[in-house]
Amino acid sequence: LVDGAAIDAKFGFGPVDAVYDGPGAVMAEPSRAEATLTNVDQLRGRLALVYRDPRSVPKPNRISFAAKAKRAEEAGAAALIIIDNSEEPSIAPSAHGHEVTELRIPVIMVGRADADRISQAATVHLSVTVHGIDAEKKPPMLSDGSSTTNLELRGQSGNRAWAMGSAA
């Protein structure tokens, strides 16, 4: 919930149990993560924000969610928050198993309005828990329709606090 309204934040892939408590999120540079991230000193240990590629970018030139996550992880980010092109996230970020089996950071997607709140927060709490994944049958870092995800994201900006979450 944000200011009493339900917010949709979608978990895509990454560790199935992750918690982050710390300073607010930092916008990655470049902001679409289309190249190696240059602001590693600001991103280290923080939540990284990147934009989803707009539909106007031709498909061969779009950066996959997994490539964005890998670049954020290489920069030392604790988690990746992808900002969707719409007000609310239209999909959960996805990747093929071989693309994410080595990643150690959670990847979620939020809409533009919620990204503004996240980017302005002085402190942020992120908790991701995925239930129902059989590690014997698939990499434990992937979510699918047979699992349930609890996602909680809270922030503090001045004297205003907000929270968003989803269970799927």
DSSP file (Angstrom, degrees, kcal/mol; ACC not computed):
  #  RESIDUE AA STRUCTURE BP1 BP2  ACC     N-H-->O    O-->H-N    N-H-->O    O-->H-N    TCO  KAPPA ALPHA  PHI   PSI    X-CA   Y-CA   Z-CA
    1    1 A L              0   0    0      0, 0.0   162,-1.2     0, 0.0     2,-0.4   0.000 360.0 360.0 360.0 140.1    0.0    0.0    0.0
    2    2 A V  B >   -A    5   0A   0      3,-2.8     3,-2.3   160,-0.2   160,-0.1  -0.986 360.0 -19.6-126.9 119.8    1.1    3.5   -0.7
    3    3 A D  T 3  S-     0   0    0     -2,-0.4     3,-0.1     1,-0.3    -1,-0.1   0.866 130.0 -51.5  48.8  40.2   -0.9    6.2    0.9
    4    4 A G  T 3  S+     0   0    0      1,-0.2     2,-0.4     0, 0.0    -1,-0.3   0.403 116.6 111.5  83.1  -1.7   -3.7    3.7    1.4
    5    5 A A  B <  S-A    2   0A   0     -3,-2.3    -3,-2.8     1,-0.0    -1,-0.2  -0.858  73.1-110.4-108.3 141.1   -3.8    2.6   -2.2
    6    6 A A        -     0   0    0     -2,-0.4     2,-0.4    -5,-0.2   158,-0.1  -0.435  33.8-160.0 -68.1 138.8   -2.7   -0.9   -3.4
    7    7 A I        -     0   0    0    158,-0.3     2,-0.7    -2,-0.1   158,-0.5  -0.940  11.4-135.7-122.6 142.7    0.5   -0.8   -5.5
    8    8 A D        +     0   0    0     -2,-0.4     2,-0.5   156,-0.1   103,-0.4  -0.877  27.5 168.2-103.8 111.3    1.7   -3.5   -7.9
    9    9 A A        -     0   0    0     -2,-0.7     2,-0.5   156,-0.2   101,-0.2  -0.992  21.8-150.1-118.6 128.4    5.3   -4.4   -7.6
   10   10 A K  E     -B  109   0B   0     99,-2.6    99,-2.4    -2,-0.5     2,-0.4  -0.866   4.7-142.4-109.7 128.2    6.3   -7.6   -9.5
   11   11 A F  E     +B  108   0B   0     -2,-0.5    97,-0.2    97,-0.2     3,-0.1  -0.683  22.8 173.6 -81.2 136.0    9.1  -10.0   -8.5
   12   12 A G  E     -     0   0B   0     95,-3.1   131,-0.7     1,-0.4     2,-0.3   0.819  50.1 -41.8-106.7 -66.5   11.0  -11.3  -11.5
   13   13 A F  E    S+BC 107 142B   0     94,-0.8    94,-2.5   129,-0.1    -1,-0.4  -0.954  76.7  89.3-159.5 172.0   14.0  -13.4  -10.6
   14   14 A G  S    S-     0   0    0    127,-2.3    90,-0.1    -2,-0.3     4,-0.0  -0.791  81.7  -4.7 124.3-169.1   16.9  -13.5   -8.2
   15   15 A P        -     0   0    0      0, 0.0     3,-0.2     0, 0.0   126,-0.1  -0.240  58.0-138.5 -57.4 143.3   17.3  -15.0   -4.7
   16   16 A V  S    S+     0   0    0      1,-0.2   114,-2.6   124,-0.2     2,-0.4   0.551  94.2  39.9 -84.5  -7.0   14.1  -16.4   -3.3
   17   17 A D  E    S+G  129   0C   0    112,-0.2     2,-0.3     2,-0.0    -1,-0.2  -0.901  76.5 148.8-138.9 110.2   14.9  -15.0    0.2
   18   18 A A  E     -G  128   0C   0    110,-2.3   110,-2.9    -2,-0.4     2,-0.4  -1.000  20.7-173.7-145.1 141.6   16.4  -11.5    0.3
   19   19 A V  E     -G  127   0C   0     -2,-0.3     2,-0.4   108,-0.2   108,-0.2  -1.000   1.9-176.2-135.8 135.5   16.2   -8.5    2.6
   20   20 A Y  E     +G  126   0C   0    106,-3.0   106,-3.0    -2,-0.4     2,-0.4  -0.998   6.1 172.2-130.6 128.4   17.6   -5.0    2.2
   21   21 A D  E     +G  125   0C   0     -2,-0.4   104,-0.2   104,-0.2    -2,-0.0  -0.971  40.2  79.9-130.8 117.3   17.5   -2.3    4.8
   22   22 A G  E    S-G  124   0C   0    102,-2.4   102,-3.1    -2,-0.4     3,-0.1  -0.973  73.3 -14.8 177.5-162.9   19.4    0.8    4.0
   23   23 A P  E    S-G  123   0C   0      0, 0.0    24,-0.4     0, 0.0   100,-0.3  -0.117  78.4 -80.7 -60.8 162.3   19.8    4.1    2.2
   24   24 A G        -     0   0    0     98,-1.7    23,-0.3    97,-0.2    95,-0.1   0.098  56.9 -78.0 -59.2 174.7   17.4    5.0   -0.6
   25   25 A A        -     0   0    0     93,-0.8     2,-0.4    21,-0.1    23,-0.2  -0.307  37.6-142.7 -78.1 158.9   17.8    3.8   -4.2
   26   26 A V  E     -d   48   0B   0     21,-2.8    23,-2.6    17,-0.1     2,-0.4  -0.980  17.0-120.8-125.5 133.6   20.2    5.2   -6.8
   27   27 A M  E     -d   49   0B   0     -2,-0.4    23,-0.2    21,-0.2     4,-0.1  -0.592  34.5-124.3 -72.1 128.4   19.5    5.7  -10.5
   28   28 A A        -     0   0    0     21,-2.9    23,-0.1    -2,-0.4     5,-0.1  -0.363  25.8-108.0 -70.2 151.9   22.0    3.7  -12.5
   29   29 A E  S    S+     0   0    0      1,-0.2     9,-3.3     2,-0.1    10,-0.7  -0.984 112.9  36.2-125.7 118.9   24.1    5.5  -15.1
   30   30 A P  S >  S-     0   0    0      0, 0.0     3,-1.7     0, 0.0    -1,-0.2   0.524  96.0-142.6 -71.4 153.0   23.4    4.9  -17.9
   31   31 A S  T 3  S+     0   0    0      1,-0.3    20,-3.1    -2,-0.1    -3,-0.2   0.640  97.3  45.6 -70.5 -16.9   19.7    4.7  -16.8
   32   32 A R  T 3  S-     0   0    0     18,-0.2    -1,-0.3    50,-0.0    21,-0.1   0.391 105.5-125.6 -99.7   1.5   18.7    1.9  -19.1
   33   33 A A    <   +     0   0    0     -3,-1.7    38,-0.1     1,-0.1    -2,-0.1   0.868  60.2 147.9  55.8  38.9   21.8   -0.2  -18.2
   34   34 A E        +     0   0    0      2,-0.1     2,-0.3    29,-0.1    -1,-0.1   0.489  67.9  18.7 -82.1  -2.1   22.6   -0.4  -21.9
   35   35 A A  S    S-     0   0    0     -5,-0.2     3,-0.1    33,-0.0    -6,-0.0  -0.909 113.0 -52.1-150.5 175.3   26.3   -0.4  -21.1
   36   36 A T        -     0   0    0     -2,-0.3     2,-0.2     1,-0.1    -2,-0.1  -0.298  68.7-106.4 -53.2 134.6   28.6   -1.1  -18.1
   37   37 A L        -     0   0    0     34,-0.2     3,-0.3     1,-0.1    -1,-0.1  -0.453  29.8-165.1 -71.8 136.4   27.3    1.1  -15.2
   38   38 A T  S    S+     0   0    0     -9,-3.3     2,-0.5     1,-0.2     3,-0.3   0.643  74.8  67.9 -99.2 -17.1   29.5    4.0  -14.5
   39   39 A N    >>  +     0   0    0    -10,-0.7     4,-1.7     1,-0.2     3,-0.6  -0.312  55.2 142.5-100.7  51.9   28.3    5.2  -11.0
   40   40 A V  H 3>  +     0   0    0     -2,-0.5     4,-2.1    -3,-0.3    -1,-0.2   0.830  65.6  60.5 -62.3 -34.4   29.6    2.1   -9.1
   41   41 A D  H 34 S+     0   0    0     -3,-0.3    -1,-0.2     1,-0.2    -2,-0.1   0.880 110.7  41.0 -62.7 -36.4   30.6    4.1   -6.1
   42   42 A Q  H <4 S+     0   0    0     -3,-0.6    -1,-0.2     1,-0.2    -2,-0.2   0.802 117.5  48.1 -78.6 -29.8   27.0    5.3   -5.6
   43   43 A L  H >< S+     0   0    0     -4,-1.7     3,-2.8    32,-0.1    35,-0.3   0.753  78.1 116.9 -83.6 -25.3   25.4    1.9   -6.4
   44   44 A R  T 3< S-     0   0    0     -4,-2.1    33,-0.2     1,-0.3    32,-0.2  -0.216  95.4  -5.7 -54.7 118.0   27.6   -0.3   -4.2
   45   45 A G  T 3  S+     0   0    0     31,-3.5    -1,-0.3     1,-0.3     2,-0.2   0.535 116.3 104.0  77.6   7.7   25.4   -1.9   -1.5
   46   46 A R  S <  S-     0   0    0     -3,-2.8    32,-3.1    30,-0.1    33,-0.9  -0.604  81.6 -90.6-114.0 173.2   22.3    0.1   -2.6
   47   47 A L  E     - e   0  79B   0    -24,-0.4   -21,-2.8   -23,-0.3     2,-0.4  -0.760  43.4-144.0 -81.9 126.6   19.1   -0.6   -4.6
   48   48 A A  E     -de  26  80B   0     31,-2.8    33,-3.2    -2,-0.5     2,-0.5  -0.784   7.8-155.0 -95.6 136.2   19.7    0.2   -8.3
   49   49 A L  E     +de  27  81B   0    -23,-2.6   -21,-2.9    -2,-0.4     2,-0.3  -0.929  19.1 168.7-106.8 131.8   17.0    1.8  -10.4
   50   50 A V  E     - e   0  82B   0     31,-2.0    33,-3.3    -2,-0.5     2,-0.3  -0.979  31.3-115.8-137.7 153.9   17.0    1.3  -14.2
   51   51 A Y  E     - e   0  83B   0    -20,-3.1     2,-0.2    -2,-0.3    33,-0.2  -0.665  25.8-119.5 -87.8 141.9   14.4    2.0  -16.9
   52   52 A R        -     0   0    0     31,-2.8    12,-0.1    -2,-0.3    -1,-0.0  -0.545  44.8 -95.6 -69.2 144.2   12.8   -0.7  -19.0
   53   53 A D        -     0   0    0     10,-0.3    32,-0.2    -2,-0.2    -1,-0.1  -0.428  43.2-117.6 -63.7 133.1   13.6   -0.2  -22.6
   54   54 A P    >   -     0   0    0      0, 0.0     3,-1.9     0, 0.0    -1,-0.1  -0.323  21.1-113.0 -68.6 157.3   10.8    1.7  -24.3
   55   55 A R  T 3  S+     0   0    0      1,-0.3     4,-0.1     7,-0.0    -2,-0.1   0.728 113.0  72.0 -62.4 -20.5    8.9    0.0  -27.1
   56   56 A S  T 3  S+     0   0    0      2,-0.1    -1,-0.3     3,-0.0    -3,-0.0   0.687  77.6  89.9 -70.6 -16.5   10.4    2.5  -29.5
   57   57 A V  S <  S-     0   0    0     -3,-1.9     5,-0.1     1,-0.1    -4,-0.0  -0.712  93.0-112.2 -79.4 124.1   13.8    0.8  -29.2
   58   58 A P    >>  -     0   0    0      0, 0.0     3,-2.0     0, 0.0     4,-0.6  -0.247  26.5-113.3 -57.4 143.0   14.0   -1.9  -31.9
   59   59 A K  G >4 S+     0   0    0      1,-0.3     3,-1.3     2,-0.2    -2,-0.0   0.840 114.2  56.9 -49.4 -43.5   14.0   -5.4  -30.4
   60   60 A P  G 34 S+     0   0    0      0, 0.0    -1,-0.3     0, 0.0    -3,-0.0   0.776 110.7  46.4 -63.0 -20.7   17.5   -6.3  -31.4
   61   61 A N  G <4 S+     0   0    0     -3,-2.0    -2,-0.2     2,-0.1     2,-0.1   0.471  87.3 109.8 -98.7  -3.2   18.7   -3.2  -29.5
   62   62 A R    <<  -     0   0    0     -3,-1.3     2,-0.5    -4,-0.6   -10,-0.0  -0.466  68.5-126.9 -74.1 145.9   16.7   -3.8  -26.3
   63   63 A I        -     0   0    0     -2,-0.1   -10,-0.3   -31,-0.1    -2,-0.1  -0.817  25.8-122.6 -94.4 127.2   18.7   -4.8  -23.2
   64   64 A S     >  -     0   0    0     -2,-0.5     4,-2.1     1,-0.1     5,-0.2  -0.249  17.8-117.5 -66.6 156.3   17.4   -8.0  -21.5
   65   65 A F  H  > S+     0   0    0     29,-0.4     4,-2.4     1,-0.2     5,-0.2   0.891 117.3  54.0 -59.5 -39.3   16.3   -7.9  -17.9
   66   66 A A  H  > S+     0   0    0     28,-0.3     4,-2.6     1,-0.2    -1,-0.2   0.899 106.9  49.9 -64.2 -40.4   19.0  -10.4  -17.1
   67   67 A A  H  > S+     0   0    0      2,-0.2     4,-2.2     1,-0.2    -1,-0.2   0.897 110.7  50.0 -65.4 -39.4   21.7   -8.2  -18.7
   68   68 A K  H  X S+     0   0    0     -4,-2.1     4,-2.2     2,-0.2    -2,-0.2   0.927 112.5  47.9 -61.7 -44.5   20.4   -5.2  -16.7
   69   69 A A  H  X S+     0   0    0     -4,-2.4     4,-2.8     1,-0.2    -2,-0.2   0.906 109.7  52.0 -63.9 -42.4   20.6   -7.3  -13.5
   70   70 A K  H  X S+     0   0    0     -4,-2.6     4,-2.6     1,-0.2    -1,-0.2   0.913 110.5  48.1 -61.9 -42.4   24.1   -8.6  -14.3
   71   71 A R  H  X S+     0   0    0     -4,-2.2     4,-1.3     2,-0.2   -34,-0.2   0.892 112.3  49.1 -66.0 -38.9   25.3   -5.0  -14.8
   72   72 A A  H  <>S+     0   0    0     -4,-2.2     5,-2.4     2,-0.2     4,-0.3   0.924 112.7  47.7 -64.9 -43.5   23.7   -3.9  -11.5
   73   73 A E  H ><5S+     0   0    0     -4,-2.8     3,-1.8     1,-0.2    -2,-0.2   0.915 108.8  53.5 -64.0 -42.6   25.2   -6.8   -9.7
   74   74 A E  H 3<5S+     0   0    0     -4,-2.6    -1,-0.2     1,-0.3    -2,-0.2   0.806 105.6  55.2 -62.1 -28.2   28.7   -6.2  -11.2
   75   75 A A  T 3<5S-     0   0    0     -4,-1.3    -1,-0.3    -5,-0.2    -2,-0.2   0.502 124.3-106.4 -82.0  -3.9   28.4   -2.6   -9.9
   76   76 A G  T < 5 +     0   0    0     -3,-1.8   -31,-3.5    -4,-0.3    -3,-0.2   0.593  61.9 161.2  92.7  11.5   27.8   -3.9   -6.4
   77   77 A A      < -     0   0    0     -5,-2.4    -1,-0.2   -33,-0.2   -30,-0.2  -0.316  38.7-143.6 -65.9 149.4   24.0   -3.2   -6.2
   78   78 A A  S    S-     0   0    0    -32,-3.1     2,-0.3   -35,-0.3   -31,-0.2   0.732  79.8  -8.4 -84.0 -25.3   22.1   -5.1   -3.5
   79   79 A A  E     -e   47   0B   0    -33,-0.9   -31,-2.8    26,-0.2     2,-0.5  -0.968  66.2-123.0-163.1 163.0   19.0   -5.4   -5.7
   80   80 A L  E     -ef  48 107B   0     26,-2.7    28,-2.3    -2,-0.3     2,-0.6  -0.973  14.9-168.5-120.2 129.3   17.6   -4.1   -9.0
   81   81 A I  E     -ef  49 108B   0    -33,-3.2   -31,-2.0    -2,-0.5     2,-0.5  -0.968  12.6-155.1-115.0 114.9   14.3   -2.2   -9.4
   82   82 A I  E     -ef  50 109B   0     26,-3.1    28,-2.2    -2,-0.6     2,-0.6  -0.774  10.0-139.6 -91.9 130.4   13.3   -1.9  -13.1
   83   83 A I  E     -ef  51 110B   0    -33,-3.3   -31,-2.8    -2,-0.5    28,-0.2  -0.806  18.5-139.9 -92.6 117.7   11.0    1.0  -13.8
   84   84 A D        -     0   0    0     26,-3.1    28,-0.1    -2,-0.6    31,-0.1  -0.280  16.6-119.8 -72.4 162.9    8.3    0.1  -16.3
   85   85 A N  S    S+     0   0    0    -32,-0.2     2,-0.2    26,-0.1    -1,-0.1   0.624  94.1  63.3 -77.6 -14.4    7.2    2.4  -19.1
   86   86 A S  S    S-     0   0    0      2,-0.2    26,-2.0    24,-0.1    -2,-0.1  -0.514  99.4-100.8-105.6 175.0    3.6    2.5  -17.7
   87   87 A E  S    S+     0   0    0     24,-0.2    27,-0.5    -2,-0.2    26,-0.5   0.870 110.8  30.1 -64.1 -36.8    2.2    3.8  -14.5
   88   88 A E  S    S-     0   0    0     23,-0.2    -2,-0.2    22,-0.1     2,-0.2  -0.908 103.0 -91.6-121.4 151.7    2.0    0.2  -13.1
   89   89 A P        -     0   0    0      0, 0.0    22,-0.1     0, 0.0     3,-0.1  -0.422  31.7-163.4 -65.1 128.7    4.2   -2.7  -14.0
   90   90 A S        +     0   0    0     -2,-0.2     2,-0.3     1,-0.1    21,-0.0   0.788  69.3   8.7 -83.9 -28.2    2.7   -4.6  -16.9
   91   91 A I  S    S-     0   0    0    -81,-0.1   -81,-0.2     3,-0.0    -1,-0.1  -0.928  77.7-103.7-142.9 165.0    4.8   -7.8  -16.5
   92   92 A A        -     0   0    0     -2,-0.3   -80,-0.1   -80,-0.1   -81,-0.1  -0.792  51.4-101.9 -86.2 137.7    7.2   -9.4  -14.0
   93   93 A P        -     0   0    0      0, 0.0     2,-0.3     0, 0.0    14,-0.1  -0.358  49.6-168.7 -59.1 138.0   10.7   -9.2  -15.3
   94   94 A S        +     0   0    0     48,-0.0   -29,-0.4   -81,-0.0   -28,-0.3  -0.870  16.8 171.9-130.7 162.7   11.7  -12.5  -16.8
   95   95 A A        -     0   0    0     -2,-0.3     2,-0.2   -83,-0.2     5,-0.0  -0.971  38.5 -93.3-159.3 161.9   14.8  -14.3  -18.0
   96   96 A H    >>  -     0   0    0     -2,-0.3     3,-1.7     1,-0.1     4,-0.9  -0.562  41.3-111.9 -80.2 149.5   15.9  -17.8  -19.1
   97   97 A G  H >> S+     0   0    0      1,-0.3     4,-1.2    -2,-0.2     3,-0.9   0.846 116.0  54.2 -49.9 -44.0   17.4  -20.1  -16.5
   98   98 A H  H 34 S+     0   0    0      1,-0.2    -1,-0.3     2,-0.2     4,-0.2   0.739 104.6  57.4 -66.9 -20.7   20.9  -20.0  -17.9
   99   99 A E  H <4 S+     0   0    0     -3,-1.7    -1,-0.2     1,-0.2    -2,-0.2   0.743 117.3  28.9 -79.2 -23.0   20.9  -16.2  -17.8
  100  100 A V  H X< S+     0   0    0     -3,-0.9     3,-1.1    -4,-0.9    -2,-0.2   0.441  83.3 100.7-120.7  -0.4   20.2  -15.9  -14.1
  101  101 A T  T 3< S+     0   0    0     -4,-1.2    -1,-0.1     1,-0.3    -3,-0.1   0.766  92.6  42.4 -64.0 -22.2   21.6  -19.0  -12.3
  102  102 A E  T 3  S+     0   0    0     -4,-0.2    -1,-0.3    -3,-0.1    -2,-0.1   0.569  89.2 109.8 -97.4 -10.0   24.7  -17.0  -11.2
  103  103 A L    <   -     0   0    0     -3,-1.1   -89,-0.1     1,-0.1   -33,-0.1  -0.373  43.0-173.5 -69.3 144.0   22.9  -13.8  -10.2
  104  104 A R        +     0   0    0    -90,-0.1    -1,-0.1    -2,-0.1    -3,-0.0   0.198  57.1  81.3-123.2  14.2   22.7  -13.0   -6.5
  105  105 A I  S    S-     0   0    0    -87,-0.0   -26,-0.2   -26,-0.0     2,-0.1  -0.949  77.5-116.2-121.8 144.3   20.4  -10.0   -6.4
  106  106 A P        -     0   0    0      0, 0.0   -26,-2.7     0, 0.0     2,-0.4  -0.468  24.4-152.0 -74.5 149.8   16.6   -9.8   -6.6
  107  107 A V  E     +Bf  13  80B   0    -94,-2.5   -95,-3.1   -28,-0.2   -94,-0.8  -0.988  20.9 166.2-125.6 123.7   15.0   -8.1   -9.5
  108  108 A I  E     -Bf  11  81B   0    -28,-2.3   -26,-3.1    -2,-0.4     2,-0.4  -0.860  23.4-138.1-130.0 166.8   11.6   -6.5   -9.3
  109  109 A M  E     +Bf  10  82B   0    -99,-2.4   -99,-2.6    -2,-0.3     2,-0.3  -0.987  19.6 175.5-128.9 139.8    9.6   -4.1  -11.5
  110  110 A V  E     - f   0  83B   0    -28,-2.2   -26,-3.1    -2,-0.4  -101,-0.1  -0.901  32.5-101.6-132.5 163.5    7.5   -1.1  -10.5
  111  111 A G     >  -     0   0    0   -103,-0.4     4,-1.9    -2,-0.3   -24,-0.2  -0.290  40.8 -99.1 -78.5 170.8    5.6    1.5  -12.4
  112  112 A R  H  > S+     0   0    0    -26,-2.0     4,-1.7     1,-0.2   -25,-0.2   0.892 118.7  52.8 -60.2 -44.8    6.8    5.1  -12.9
  113  113 A A  H  > S+     0   0    0    -26,-0.5     4,-1.3     1,-0.2    -1,-0.2   0.907 112.0  45.4 -62.3 -41.7    4.9    6.8  -10.1
  114  114 A D  H  > S+     0   0    0    -27,-0.5     4,-2.4     1,-0.2    -1,-0.2   0.832 106.3  60.2 -71.2 -31.4    6.1    4.3   -7.5
  115  115 A A  H  X S+     0   0    0     -4,-1.9     4,-2.8     1,-0.2    -1,-0.2   0.873 100.9  55.7 -62.5 -35.9    9.7    4.6   -8.8
  116  116 A D  H  X S+     0   0    0     -4,-1.7     4,-1.4     2,-0.2    -1,-0.2   0.926 108.3  47.2 -61.4 -44.0    9.5    8.3   -8.0
  117  117 A R  H  X S+     0   0    0     -4,-1.3     4,-0.7     1,-0.2    -2,-0.2   0.920 113.4  48.4 -62.4 -43.5    8.6    7.5   -4.4
  118  118 A I  H >< S+     0   0    0     -4,-2.4     3,-0.9     1,-0.2   -93,-0.8   0.921 110.6  50.3 -63.4 -44.1   11.4    4.9   -4.2
  119  119 A S  H 3< S+     0   0    0     -4,-2.8    -1,-0.2     1,-0.2    -2,-0.2   0.762 112.0  48.1 -69.1 -23.6   14.0    7.3   -5.7
  120  120 A Q  H 3< S+     0   0    0     -4,-1.4    -1,-0.2    -3,-0.2    -2,-0.2   0.529  87.0 109.7 -92.7  -6.8   13.1   10.1   -3.2
  121  121 A A    <<  -     0   0    0     -3,-0.9    36,-0.3    -4,-0.7   -97,-0.2  -0.475  56.9-154.6 -73.9 137.8   13.1    7.9   -0.1
  122  122 A A  S    S+     0   0    0     34,-2.6   -98,-1.7     1,-0.2     2,-0.3   0.855  84.5  22.1 -76.5 -36.6   16.0    8.5    2.4
  123  123 A T  E    S-GH  23 156C   0     33,-1.6    33,-2.0  -100,-0.3     2,-0.4  -0.966  71.4-166.8-131.6 150.1   15.7    4.9    3.7
  124  124 A V  E     -GH  22 155C   0   -102,-3.1  -102,-2.4    -2,-0.3     2,-0.4  -0.991  10.0-161.8-138.1 142.8   14.3    1.8    2.1
  125  125 A H  E     -GH  21 154C   0     29,-2.8    29,-2.8    -2,-0.4     2,-0.4  -0.998  13.7-177.9-121.4 126.4   13.3   -1.7    3.3
  126  126 A L  E     +GH  20 153C   0   -106,-3.0  -106,-3.0    -2,-0.4     2,-0.4  -0.994   2.9 177.8-125.9 128.0   13.0   -4.5    0.7
  127  127 A S  E     -GH  19 152C   0     25,-2.8    25,-2.7    -2,-0.4     2,-0.4  -0.992   2.2-177.8-132.1 125.6   11.9   -8.0    1.6
  128  128 A V  E     +GH  18 151C   0   -110,-2.9  -110,-2.3    -2,-0.4     2,-0.4  -0.988   5.1 171.5-123.4 127.7   11.4  -10.8   -1.0
  129  129 A T  E     -GH  17 150C   0     21,-2.4    21,-3.3    -2,-0.4     2,-0.5  -0.981  10.1-168.2-136.0 125.0   10.3  -14.3   -0.1
  130  130 A V  E     - H   0 149C   0   -114,-2.6     2,-0.3    -2,-0.4     3,-0.2  -0.956   8.7-166.0-114.2 128.5    9.3  -16.9   -2.7
  131  131 A H  E     + H   0 148C   0     17,-3.5    17,-2.6    -2,-0.5    -2,-0.0  -0.852  60.2  33.6-112.4 146.8    7.5  -20.1   -1.5
  132  132 A G        +     0   0    0     -2,-0.3     2,-0.5     1,-0.3    -1,-0.2   0.638  69.7 139.7  92.5  15.9    6.9  -23.3   -3.4
  133  133 A I        -     0   0    0     -3,-0.2     2,-1.0    15,-0.1    -1,-0.3  -0.823  44.6-144.9 -94.4 128.4   10.0  -23.6   -5.6
  134  134 A D    >>  -     0   0    0     -2,-0.5     4,-1.5     1,-0.2     3,-1.4  -0.803   8.6-165.7 -92.7 102.2   11.5  -27.1   -5.8
  135  135 A A  T 34 S+     0   0    0     -2,-1.0    -1,-0.2     1,-0.3     6,-0.1   0.712  85.8  63.5 -63.2 -20.3   15.3  -26.6   -6.0
  136  136 A E  T 34 S+     0   0    0      1,-0.2    -1,-0.3     3,-0.1    -2,-0.0   0.818 110.8  36.3 -71.1 -29.9   15.7  -30.2   -7.1
  137  137 A K  T <4 S+     0   0    0     -3,-1.4    -2,-0.2     1,-0.2    -1,-0.2   0.693 127.9   8.9 -98.5 -21.4   13.7  -29.5  -10.3
  138  138 A K  S  < S-     0   0    0     -4,-1.5    -1,-0.2     4,-0.0    -5,-0.0  -0.976  92.6 -72.5-153.8 161.8   14.8  -26.0  -11.2
  139  139 A P    >   -     0   0    0      0, 0.0     3,-1.6     0, 0.0    -3,-0.1  -0.368  43.8-130.1 -57.8 136.2   17.3  -23.3  -10.3
  140  140 A P  T 3  S+     0   0    0      0, 0.0  -124,-0.2     0, 0.0    -5,-0.1   0.521 100.0  69.2 -70.1  -1.9   16.2  -21.9   -6.9
  141  141 A M  T 3  S+     0   0    0   -126,-0.1  -127,-2.3    -6,-0.1     2,-0.4   0.485  83.7  84.5 -95.0  -1.0   16.5  -18.3   -8.2
  142  142 A L  B <   -C   13   0B   0     -3,-1.6     2,-0.3  -129,-0.2  -129,-0.1  -0.816  61.1-152.3-107.4 141.6   13.5  -18.5  -10.6
  143  143 A S        +     0   0    0   -131,-0.7     2,-0.3    -2,-0.4   -11,-0.0  -0.822  21.4 167.9-103.3 147.5    9.9  -17.9   -9.9
  144  144 A D    >   -     0   0    0     -2,-0.3     3,-1.8     4,-0.0     0, 0.0  -0.839  53.1 -77.4-144.5-174.5    7.1  -19.5  -11.9
  145  145 A G  T 3  S+     0   0    0      1,-0.3    -2,-0.0    -2,-0.3     0, 0.0   0.670 122.3  61.6 -63.9 -17.2    3.4  -20.1  -11.7
  146  146 A S  T 3  S+     0   0    0      2,-0.0    -1,-0.3   -14,-0.0     2,-0.2   0.520  98.3  69.2 -87.8  -4.1    3.7  -22.9   -9.2
  147  147 A S  S <  S-     0   0    0     -3,-1.8     2,-0.4    21,-0.1   -15,-0.2  -0.688  71.4-137.1-110.4 164.7    5.3  -20.6   -6.6
  148  148 A T  E     -H  131   0C   0    -17,-2.6   -17,-3.5    -2,-0.2     2,-0.4  -0.946  15.4-154.3-119.6 145.6    4.0  -17.7   -4.5
  149  149 A T  E     -H  130   0C   0     -2,-0.4    19,-2.0   -19,-0.2     2,-0.5  -0.967   7.9-164.0-123.2 131.0    5.9  -14.5   -3.9
  150  150 A N  E     -HI 129 167C   0    -21,-3.3   -21,-2.4    -2,-0.4     2,-0.4  -0.974  17.0-179.0-109.6 123.3    5.6  -12.1   -1.0
  151  151 A L  E     +HI 128 166C   0     15,-2.6    15,-1.9    -2,-0.5     2,-0.4  -0.986   5.8 179.2-127.1 126.3    7.2   -8.8   -1.8
  152  152 A E  E     +HI 127 165C   0    -25,-2.7   -25,-2.8    -2,-0.4     2,-0.4  -0.995   3.0 176.4-129.5 133.3    7.4   -5.9    0.6
  153  153 A L  E     +HI 126 164C   0     11,-3.1    11,-3.0    -2,-0.4     2,-0.3  -0.979   7.7 173.4-137.6 120.9    9.0   -2.5   -0.1
  154  154 A R  E     -HI 125 163C   0    -29,-2.8   -29,-2.8    -2,-0.4     2,-0.3  -0.922   4.0-177.6-127.8 152.8    8.9    0.3    2.4
  155  155 A G  E     -HI 124 162C   0      7,-2.5     7,-2.2    -2,-0.3     2,-0.4  -0.968  18.2-146.3-147.3 164.5   10.5    3.7    2.5
  156  156 A Q  E     +HI 123 161C   0    -33,-2.0   -34,-2.6    -2,-0.3   -33,-1.6  -0.996  14.6 175.5-133.7 125.7   10.9    6.9    4.5
  157  157 A S  E >   - I   0 160C   0      3,-3.1     3,-2.2    -2,-0.4     2,-0.2  -0.927  67.9 -51.4-132.4 107.5   11.2   10.3    3.1
  158  158 A G  T 3  S-     0   0    0     -2,-0.4   -36,-0.0     1,-0.3   -37,-0.0  -0.485 121.2 -23.3  61.9-127.7   11.3   13.1    5.7
  159  159 A N  T 3  S+     0   0    0     -2,-0.2     2,-0.5    -3,-0.1    -1,-0.3   0.298 121.0  94.9 -97.6  10.7    8.3   12.5    7.9
  160  160 A R  E <   -I  157   0C   0     -3,-2.2    -3,-3.1     2,-0.0     2,-0.3  -0.881  53.7-169.6-105.1 130.8    6.4   10.6    5.3
  161  161 A A  E     -I  156   0C   0     -2,-0.5     2,-0.3    -5,-0.2  -158,-0.2  -0.868   5.2-178.0-113.7 150.5    6.5    6.8    5.2
  162  162 A W  E     -I  155   0C   0     -7,-2.2    -7,-2.5    -2,-0.3     2,-0.3  -0.955   6.4-167.1-142.2 161.5    5.1    4.6    2.4
  163  163 A A  E     -I  154   0C   0   -162,-1.2     2,-0.3    -2,-0.3    -9,-0.3  -0.993   4.4-178.9-148.5 147.1    4.9    0.9    1.8
  164  164 A M  E     +I  153   0C   0    -11,-3.0   -11,-3.1    -2,-0.3     2,-0.3  -0.983  13.6 153.5-142.2 154.1    4.1   -1.3   -1.2
  165  165 A G  E     -I  152   0C   0   -158,-0.5  -158,-0.3    -2,-0.3     2,-0.3  -0.991  19.9-157.5-167.4 170.7    3.8   -5.0   -1.6
  166  166 A S  E     -I  151   0C   0    -15,-1.9   -15,-2.6    -2,-0.3     2,-0.4  -0.987   7.0-156.4-154.5 155.3    2.3   -7.9   -3.5
  167  167 A A  E      I  150   0C   0     -2,-0.3   -17,-0.2   -17,-0.2    -2,-0.0  -0.985 360.0 360.0-133.3 124.2    1.5  -11.5   -3.0
  168  168 A A              0   0    0    -19,-2.0   -18,-0.1    -2,-0.4    -1,-0.1   0.339 360.0 360.0-135.2 360.0    1.2  -13.6   -6.1
